[in-house]
Amino acid sequence: MLKPILLVEDDKRDLELTLMALERSQLANEVITLRDGAQALAYLNQEGEFADRAAGNPAVILLDLKLPKVDGLEVLEHVRANPALRSVPVVMLTSSQQESDVLRSYELGVNAYVVKPVDFKQFVSAIADLGVFWAVLNEPPPGSVKTSRRYE
């Protein structure tokens, strides 16, 4: 069974564009969408409304930086502090180009920091490339299974 891609994004327009781009990349993975950092933590910890979700971690977490309730940096910090989640790739997908945000994300162990392009075509291309890289091309840690495949 393929691991899902976890997309945590509160902006409706960015969410729709990201889902469209992932669809265009023809990944077979399910995409789980959440709208705030508190939901992301509940999902990752299998708590609250996600207590009965299928066990296992996502193939990758696409995480917005500026989220309501719990921000992306706090989610990232939790992921890296939890031994069961530590090896899950996290891509910060944000409009922030602030040096302090970039630096703090890497200090906390983000795998990649991607600034959302303003241009629609660039945005779609960037998201499609991210999906393919992290869910198909990236080699998972030893002992884990390949997490994705593309439609034939």
PyMOL commands that place a pseudoatom at each C-alpha (Angstrom):
pseudoatom trace, name=CA, resn=MET, resi=1, chain=A, elem=C, hetatm=0, pos=[0.000, 0.000, 0.000]
pseudoatom trace, name=CA, resn=LEU, resi=2, chain=A, elem=C, hetatm=0, pos=[1.283, 3.438, -0.942]
pseudoatom trace, name=CA, resn=LYS, resi=3, chain=A, elem=C, hetatm=0, pos=[1.971, 5.984, 1.743]
pseudoatom trace, name=CA, resn=PRO, resi=4, chain=A, elem=C, hetatm=0, pos=[-0.058, 9.188, 1.446]
pseudoatom trace, name=CA, resn=ILE, resi=5, chain=A, elem=C, hetatm=0, pos=[1.291, 12.667, 0.860]
pseudoatom trace, name=CA, resn=LEU, resi=6, chain=A, elem=C, hetatm=0, pos=[0.323, 14.974, 3.733]
pseudoatom trace, name=CA, resn=LEU, resi=7, chain=A, elem=C, hetatm=0, pos=[-0.434, 18.515, 2.572]
pseudoatom trace, name=CA, resn=VAL, resi=8, chain=A, elem=C, hetatm=0, pos=[-0.921, 21.106, 5.316]
pseudoatom trace, name=CA, resn=GLU, resi=9, chain=A, elem=C, hetatm=0, pos=[-2.117, 24.390, 3.785]
pseudoatom trace, name=CA, resn=ASP, resi=10, chain=A, elem=C, hetatm=0, pos=[-4.584, 26.984, 5.070]
pseudoatom trace, name=CA, resn=ASP, resi=11, chain=A, elem=C, hetatm=0, pos=[-4.871, 29.169, 1.950]
pseudoatom trace, name=CA, resn=LYS, resi=12, chain=A, elem=C, hetatm=0, pos=[-7.734, 27.885, -0.200]
pseudoatom trace, name=CA, resn=ARG, resi=13, chain=A, elem=C, hetatm=0, pos=[-6.228, 29.061, -3.488]
pseudoatom trace, name=CA, resn=ASP, resi=14, chain=A, elem=C, hetatm=0, pos=[-2.788, 27.584, -2.749]
pseudoatom trace, name=CA, resn=LEU, resi=15, chain=A, elem=C, hetatm=0, pos=[-4.436, 24.348, -1.640]
pseudoatom trace, name=CA, resn=GLU, resi=16, chain=A, elem=C, hetatm=0, pos=[-6.379, 24.030, -4.910]
pseudoatom trace, name=CA, resn=LEU, resi=17, chain=A, elem=C, hetatm=0, pos=[-3.310, 24.847, -7.007]
pseudoatom trace, name=CA, resn=THR, resi=18, chain=A, elem=C, hetatm=0, pos=[-1.154, 22.378, -5.100]
pseudoatom trace, name=CA, resn=LEU, resi=19, chain=A, elem=C, hetatm=0, pos=[-3.714, 19.589, -5.485]
pseudoatom trace, name=CA, resn=MET, resi=20, chain=A, elem=C, hetatm=0, pos=[-3.994, 20.330, -9.213]
pseudoatom trace, name=CA, resn=ALA, resi=21, chain=A, elem=C, hetatm=0, pos=[-0.221, 20.214, -9.607]
pseudoatom trace, name=CA, resn=LEU, resi=22, chain=A, elem=C, hetatm=0, pos=[0.074, 16.929, -7.717]
pseudoatom trace, name=CA, resn=GLU, resi=23, chain=A, elem=C, hetatm=0, pos=[-2.682, 15.460, -9.881]
pseudoatom trace, name=CA, resn=ARG, resi=24, chain=A, elem=C, hetatm=0, pos=[-0.815, 16.519, -13.022]
pseudoatom trace, name=CA, resn=SER, resi=25, chain=A, elem=C, hetatm=0, pos=[2.293, 14.715, -11.799]
pseudoatom trace, name=CA, resn=GLN, resi=26, chain=A, elem=C, hetatm=0, pos=[0.231, 11.494, -11.922]
pseudoatom trace, name=CA, resn=LEU, resi=27, chain=A, elem=C, hetatm=0, pos=[1.274, 10.191, -8.532]
pseudoatom trace, name=CA, resn=ALA, resi=28, chain=A, elem=C, hetatm=0, pos=[-0.756, 7.237, -7.328]
pseudoatom trace, name=CA, resn=ASN, resi=29, chain=A, elem=C, hetatm=0, pos=[-0.473, 8.356, -3.692]
pseudoatom trace, name=CA, resn=GLU, resi=30, chain=A, elem=C, hetatm=0, pos=[-3.519, 9.607, -1.840]
pseudoatom trace, name=CA, resn=VAL, resi=31, chain=A, elem=C, hetatm=0, pos=[-3.145, 13.252, -0.774]
pseudoatom trace, name=CA, resn=ILE, resi=32, chain=A, elem=C, hetatm=0, pos=[-4.369, 14.026, 2.749]
pseudoatom trace, name=CA, resn=THR, resi=33, chain=A, elem=C, hetatm=0, pos=[-5.172, 17.726, 3.110]
pseudoatom trace, name=CA, resn=LEU, resi=34, chain=A, elem=C, hetatm=0, pos=[-5.296, 19.514, 6.445]
pseudoatom trace, name=CA, resn=ARG, resi=35, chain=A, elem=C, hetatm=0, pos=[-5.900, 23.215, 7.088]
pseudoatom trace, name=CA, resn=ASP, resi=36, chain=A, elem=C, hetatm=0, pos=[-3.940, 23.970, 10.278]
pseudoatom trace, name=CA, resn=GLY, resi=37, chain=A, elem=C, hetatm=0, pos=[-0.994, 22.831, 12.358]
pseudoatom trace, name=CA, resn=ALA, resi=38, chain=A, elem=C, hetatm=0, pos=[-3.140, 21.428, 15.172]
pseudoatom trace, name=CA, resn=GLN, resi=39, chain=A, elem=C, hetatm=0, pos=[-4.849, 19.076, 12.704]
pseudoatom trace, name=CA, resn=ALA, resi=40, chain=A, elem=C, hetatm=0, pos=[-1.453, 18.052, 11.335]
pseudoatom trace, name=CA, resn=LEU, resi=41, chain=A, elem=C, hetatm=0, pos=[-0.200, 17.127, 14.799]
pseudoatom trace, name=CA, resn=ALA, resi=42, chain=A, elem=C, hetatm=0, pos=[-3.399, 15.197, 15.565]
pseudoatom trace, name=CA, resn=TYR, resi=43, chain=A, elem=C, hetatm=0, pos=[-3.076, 13.314, 12.265]
pseudoatom trace, name=CA, resn=LEU, resi=44, chain=A, elem=C, hetatm=0, pos=[0.600, 12.486, 12.763]
pseudoatom trace, name=CA, resn=ASN, resi=45, chain=A, elem=C, hetatm=0, pos=[-0.005, 11.343, 16.350]
pseudoatom trace, name=CA, resn=GLN, resi=46, chain=A, elem=C, hetatm=0, pos=[-3.219, 9.445, 15.488]
pseudoatom trace, name=CA, resn=GLU, resi=47, chain=A, elem=C, hetatm=0, pos=[-5.189, 11.476, 18.026]
pseudoatom trace, name=CA, resn=GLY, resi=48, chain=A, elem=C, hetatm=0, pos=[-8.663, 13.002, 18.190]
pseudoatom trace, name=CA, resn=GLU, resi=49, chain=A, elem=C, hetatm=0, pos=[-10.502, 12.818, 14.871]
pseudoatom trace, name=CA, resn=PHE, resi=50, chain=A, elem=C, hetatm=0, pos=[-7.570, 10.830, 13.425]
pseudoatom trace, name=CA, resn=ALA, resi=51, chain=A, elem=C, hetatm=0, pos=[-7.350, 8.186, 16.176]
pseudoatom trace, name=CA, resn=ASP, resi=52, chain=A, elem=C, hetatm=0, pos=[-8.790, 5.548, 13.839]
pseudoatom trace, name=CA, resn=ARG, resi=53, chain=A, elem=C, hetatm=0, pos=[-6.785, 6.416, 10.714]
pseudoatom trace, name=CA, resn=ALA, resi=54, chain=A, elem=C, hetatm=0, pos=[-4.650, 3.731, 9.097]
pseudoatom trace, name=CA, resn=ALA, resi=55, chain=A, elem=C, hetatm=0, pos=[-1.314, 3.288, 10.844]
pseudoatom trace, name=CA, resn=GLY, resi=56, chain=A, elem=C, hetatm=0, pos=[1.863, 4.535, 9.214]
pseudoatom trace, name=CA, resn=ASN, resi=57, chain=A, elem=C, hetatm=0, pos=[3.560, 7.757, 8.303]
pseudoatom trace, name=CA, resn=PRO, resi=58, chain=A, elem=C, hetatm=0, pos=[3.135, 9.819, 5.148]
pseudoatom trace, name=CA, resn=ALA, resi=59, chain=A, elem=C, hetatm=0, pos=[5.623, 9.553, 2.278]
pseudoatom trace, name=CA, resn=VAL, resi=60, chain=A, elem=C, hetatm=0, pos=[6.272, 13.288, 2.627]
pseudoatom trace, name=CA, resn=ILE, resi=61, chain=A, elem=C, hetatm=0, pos=[4.800, 16.274, 4.467]
pseudoatom trace, name=CA, resn=LEU, resi=62, chain=A, elem=C, hetatm=0, pos=[4.250, 19.419, 2.394]
pseudoatom trace, name=CA, resn=LEU, resi=63, chain=A, elem=C, hetatm=0, pos=[3.955, 22.032, 5.119]
pseudoatom trace, name=CA, resn=ASP, resi=64, chain=A, elem=C, hetatm=0, pos=[2.988, 25.688, 4.946]
pseudoatom trace, name=CA, resn=LEU, resi=65, chain=A, elem=C, hetatm=0, pos=[4.936, 27.909, 7.311]
pseudoatom trace, name=CA, resn=LYS, resi=66, chain=A, elem=C, hetatm=0, pos=[2.216, 30.347, 8.377]
pseudoatom trace, name=CA, resn=LEU, resi=67, chain=A, elem=C, hetatm=0, pos=[-0.607, 28.151, 9.690]
pseudoatom trace, name=CA, resn=PRO, resi=68, chain=A, elem=C, hetatm=0, pos=[-3.413, 28.871, 12.153]
pseudoatom trace, name=CA, resn=LYS, resi=69, chain=A, elem=C, hetatm=0, pos=[-3.423, 27.349, 15.651]
pseudoatom trace, name=CA, resn=VAL, resi=70, chain=A, elem=C, hetatm=0, pos=[0.054, 25.748, 15.404]
pseudoatom trace, name=CA, resn=ASP, resi=71, chain=A, elem=C, hetatm=0, pos=[2.520, 27.153, 12.872]
pseudoatom trace, name=CA, resn=GLY, resi=72, chain=A, elem=C, hetatm=0, pos=[4.618, 25.112, 10.470]
pseudoatom trace, name=CA, resn=LEU, resi=73, chain=A, elem=C, hetatm=0, pos=[7.809, 25.514, 12.485]
pseudoatom trace, name=CA, resn=GLU, resi=74, chain=A, elem=C, hetatm=0, pos=[6.124, 24.036, 15.560]
pseudoatom trace, name=CA, resn=VAL, resi=75, chain=A, elem=C, hetatm=0, pos=[4.836, 21.099, 13.495]
pseudoatom trace, name=CA, resn=LEU, resi=76, chain=A, elem=C, hetatm=0, pos=[8.326, 20.561, 12.069]
pseudoatom trace, name=CA, resn=GLU, resi=77, chain=A, elem=C, hetatm=0, pos=[9.855, 20.722, 15.544]
pseudoatom trace, name=CA, resn=HIS, resi=78, chain=A, elem=C, hetatm=0, pos=[7.402, 18.068, 16.765]
pseudoatom trace, name=CA, resn=VAL, resi=79, chain=A, elem=C, hetatm=0, pos=[8.106, 15.805, 13.783]
pseudoatom trace, name=CA, resn=ARG, resi=80, chain=A, elem=C, hetatm=0, pos=[11.865, 15.956, 14.314]
pseudoatom trace, name=CA, resn=ALA, resi=81, chain=A, elem=C, hetatm=0, pos=[11.534, 15.403, 18.084]
pseudoatom trace, name=CA, resn=ASN, resi=82, chain=A, elem=C, hetatm=0, pos=[9.403, 12.269, 17.659]
pseudoatom trace, name=CA, resn=PRO, resi=83, chain=A, elem=C, hetatm=0, pos=[11.477, 9.123, 16.907]
pseudoatom trace, name=CA, resn=ALA, resi=84, chain=A, elem=C, hetatm=0, pos=[8.520, 7.541, 15.059]
pseudoatom trace, name=CA, resn=LEU, resi=85, chain=A, elem=C, hetatm=0, pos=[8.259, 10.548, 12.697]
pseudoatom trace, name=CA, resn=ARG, resi=86, chain=A, elem=C, hetatm=0, pos=[11.859, 11.760, 12.490]
pseudoatom trace, name=CA, resn=SER, resi=87, chain=A, elem=C, hetatm=0, pos=[12.655, 10.117, 9.133]
pseudoatom trace, name=CA, resn=VAL, resi=88, chain=A, elem=C, hetatm=0, pos=[9.571, 11.485, 7.331]
pseudoatom trace, name=CA, resn=PRO, resi=89, chain=A, elem=C, hetatm=0, pos=[10.684, 14.046, 4.717]
pseudoatom trace, name=CA, resn=VAL, resi=90, chain=A, elem=C, hetatm=0, pos=[9.289, 17.528, 5.374]
pseudoatom trace, name=CA, resn=VAL, resi=91, chain=A, elem=C, hetatm=0, pos=[9.158, 20.203, 2.696]
pseudoatom trace, name=CA, resn=MET, resi=92, chain=A, elem=C, hetatm=0, pos=[8.343, 23.717, 3.853]
pseudoatom trace, name=CA, resn=LEU, resi=93, chain=A, elem=C, hetatm=0, pos=[6.138, 25.137, 1.108]
pseudoatom trace, name=CA, resn=THR, resi=94, chain=A, elem=C, hetatm=0, pos=[5.634, 28.826, 1.811]
pseudoatom trace, name=CA, resn=SER, resi=95, chain=A, elem=C, hetatm=0, pos=[5.472, 32.334, 0.437]
pseudoatom trace, name=CA, resn=SER, resi=96, chain=A, elem=C, hetatm=0, pos=[7.931, 33.572, 3.078]
pseudoatom trace, name=CA, resn=GLN, resi=97, chain=A, elem=C, hetatm=0, pos=[11.396, 34.492, 1.864]
pseudoatom trace, name=CA, resn=GLN, resi=98, chain=A, elem=C, hetatm=0, pos=[12.439, 35.854, 5.246]
pseudoatom trace, name=CA, resn=GLU, resi=99, chain=A, elem=C, hetatm=0, pos=[15.948, 34.741, 6.056]
pseudoatom trace, name=CA, resn=SER, resi=100, chain=A, elem=C, hetatm=0, pos=[14.939, 33.998, 9.653]
pseudoatom trace, name=CA, resn=ASP, resi=101, chain=A, elem=C, hetatm=0, pos=[12.190, 31.599, 8.472]
pseudoatom trace, name=CA, resn=VAL, resi=102, chain=A, elem=C, hetatm=0, pos=[14.557, 29.798, 6.095]
pseudoatom trace, name=CA, resn=LEU, resi=103, chain=A, elem=C, hetatm=0, pos=[17.289, 29.553, 8.725]
pseudoatom trace, name=CA, resn=ARG, resi=104, chain=A, elem=C, hetatm=0, pos=[14.939, 28.372, 11.486]
pseudoatom trace, name=CA, resn=SER, resi=105, chain=A, elem=C, hetatm=0, pos=[13.400, 25.736, 9.185]
pseudoatom trace, name=CA, resn=TYR, resi=106, chain=A, elem=C, hetatm=0, pos=[16.808, 24.255, 8.403]
pseudoatom trace, name=CA, resn=GLU, resi=107, chain=A, elem=C, hetatm=0, pos=[17.875, 24.452, 12.056]
pseudoatom trace, name=CA, resn=LEU, resi=108, chain=A, elem=C, hetatm=0, pos=[14.814, 22.339, 12.902]
pseudoatom trace, name=CA, resn=GLY, resi=109, chain=A, elem=C, hetatm=0, pos=[15.663, 19.758, 10.225]
pseudoatom trace, name=CA, resn=VAL, resi=110, chain=A, elem=C, hetatm=0, pos=[13.496, 20.569, 7.208]
pseudoatom trace, name=CA, resn=ASN, resi=111, chain=A, elem=C, hetatm=0, pos=[14.478, 18.572, 4.101]
pseudoatom trace, name=CA, resn=ALA, resi=112, chain=A, elem=C, hetatm=0, pos=[13.697, 21.393, 1.669]
pseudoatom trace, name=CA, resn=TYR, resi=113, chain=A, elem=C, hetatm=0, pos=[12.439, 24.975, 1.788]
pseudoatom trace, name=CA, resn=VAL, resi=114, chain=A, elem=C, hetatm=0, pos=[10.455, 25.981, -1.285]
pseudoatom trace, name=CA, resn=VAL, resi=115, chain=A, elem=C, hetatm=0, pos=[9.105, 29.484, -1.846]
pseudoatom trace, name=CA, resn=LYS, resi=116, chain=A, elem=C, hetatm=0, pos=[5.802, 29.339, -3.687]
pseudoatom trace, name=CA, resn=PRO, resi=117, chain=A, elem=C, hetatm=0, pos=[6.224, 30.944, -7.106]
pseudoatom trace, name=CA, resn=VAL, resi=118, chain=A, elem=C, hetatm=0, pos=[3.751, 33.733, -7.893]
pseudoatom trace, name=CA, resn=ASP, resi=119, chain=A, elem=C, hetatm=0, pos=[3.441, 32.661, -11.530]
pseudoatom trace, name=CA, resn=PHE, resi=120, chain=A, elem=C, hetatm=0, pos=[0.789, 29.953, -12.018]
pseudoatom trace, name=CA, resn=LYS, resi=121, chain=A, elem=C, hetatm=0, pos=[2.808, 27.816, -14.449]
pseudoatom trace, name=CA, resn=GLN, resi=122, chain=A, elem=C, hetatm=0, pos=[5.902, 27.982, -12.261]
pseudoatom trace, name=CA, resn=PHE, resi=123, chain=A, elem=C, hetatm=0, pos=[3.827, 27.056, -9.208]
pseudoatom trace, name=CA, resn=VAL, resi=124, chain=A, elem=C, hetatm=0, pos=[2.286, 24.006, -10.906]
pseudoatom trace, name=CA, resn=SER, resi=125, chain=A, elem=C, hetatm=0, pos=[5.666, 22.899, -12.222]
pseudoatom trace, name=CA, resn=ALA, resi=126, chain=A, elem=C, hetatm=0, pos=[7.376, 23.329, -8.832]
pseudoatom trace, name=CA, resn=ILE, resi=127, chain=A, elem=C, hetatm=0, pos=[4.704, 21.317, -6.981]
pseudoatom trace, name=CA, resn=ALA, resi=128, chain=A, elem=C, hetatm=0, pos=[4.661, 18.543, -9.590]
pseudoatom trace, name=CA, resn=ASP, resi=129, chain=A, elem=C, hetatm=0, pos=[8.462, 18.279, -9.371]
pseudoatom trace, name=CA, resn=LEU, resi=130, chain=A, elem=C, hetatm=0, pos=[8.296, 18.175, -5.551]
pseudoatom trace, name=CA, resn=GLY, resi=131, chain=A, elem=C, hetatm=0, pos=[5.725, 15.390, -5.586]
pseudoatom trace, name=CA, resn=VAL, resi=132, chain=A, elem=C, hetatm=0, pos=[7.700, 13.279, -8.018]
pseudoatom trace, name=CA, resn=PHE, resi=133, chain=A, elem=C, hetatm=0, pos=[10.983, 13.808, -6.209]
pseudoatom trace, name=CA, resn=TRP, resi=134, chain=A, elem=C, hetatm=0, pos=[9.846, 13.075, -2.659]
pseudoatom trace, name=CA, resn=ALA, resi=135, chain=A, elem=C, hetatm=0, pos=[7.293, 10.361, -3.401]
pseudoatom trace, name=CA, resn=VAL, resi=136, chain=A, elem=C, hetatm=0, pos=[9.016, 8.578, -6.323]
pseudoatom trace, name=CA, resn=LEU, resi=137, chain=A, elem=C, hetatm=0, pos=[12.696, 9.444, -6.786]
pseudoatom trace, name=CA, resn=ASN, resi=138, chain=A, elem=C, hetatm=0, pos=[13.857, 9.935, -3.210]
pseudoatom trace, name=CA, resn=GLU, resi=139, chain=A, elem=C, hetatm=0, pos=[15.346, 6.777, -1.712]
pseudoatom trace, name=CA, resn=PRO, resi=140, chain=A, elem=C, hetatm=0, pos=[13.673, 6.032, 1.644]
pseudoatom trace, name=CA, resn=PRO, resi=141, chain=A, elem=C, hetatm=0, pos=[15.724, 5.095, 4.719]
pseudoatom trace, name=CA, resn=PRO, resi=142, chain=A, elem=C, hetatm=0, pos=[17.044, 1.520, 4.798]
pseudoatom trace, name=CA, resn=GLY, resi=143, chain=A, elem=C, hetatm=0, pos=[14.449, -0.949, 6.036]
pseudoatom trace, name=CA, resn=SER, resi=144, chain=A, elem=C, hetatm=0, pos=[11.449, 0.964, 4.728]
pseudoatom trace, name=CA, resn=VAL, resi=145, chain=A, elem=C, hetatm=0, pos=[9.509, 0.232, 1.576]
pseudoatom trace, name=CA, resn=LYS, resi=146, chain=A, elem=C, hetatm=0, pos=[9.304, 2.365, -1.547]
pseudoatom trace, name=CA, resn=THR, resi=147, chain=A, elem=C, hetatm=0, pos=[6.462, 4.773, -0.936]
pseudoatom trace, name=CA, resn=SER, resi=148, chain=A, elem=C, hetatm=0, pos=[5.060, 5.566, -4.356]
pseudoatom trace, name=CA, resn=ARG, resi=149, chain=A, elem=C, hetatm=0, pos=[4.671, 4.773, -7.992]
pseudoatom trace, name=CA, resn=ARG, resi=150, chain=A, elem=C, hetatm=0, pos=[3.424, 6.742, -10.932]
pseudoatom trace, name=CA, resn=TYR, resi=151, chain=A, elem=C, hetatm=0, pos=[0.496, 5.723, -13.097]
pseudoatom trace, name=CA, resn=GLU, resi=152, chain=A, elem=C, hetatm=0, pos=[1.613, 3.836, -16.181]
for i in range(1, 152): cmd.bond("trace and resi %d" % i, "trace and resi %d" % (i + 1))
show_as sticks, trace
zoom trace
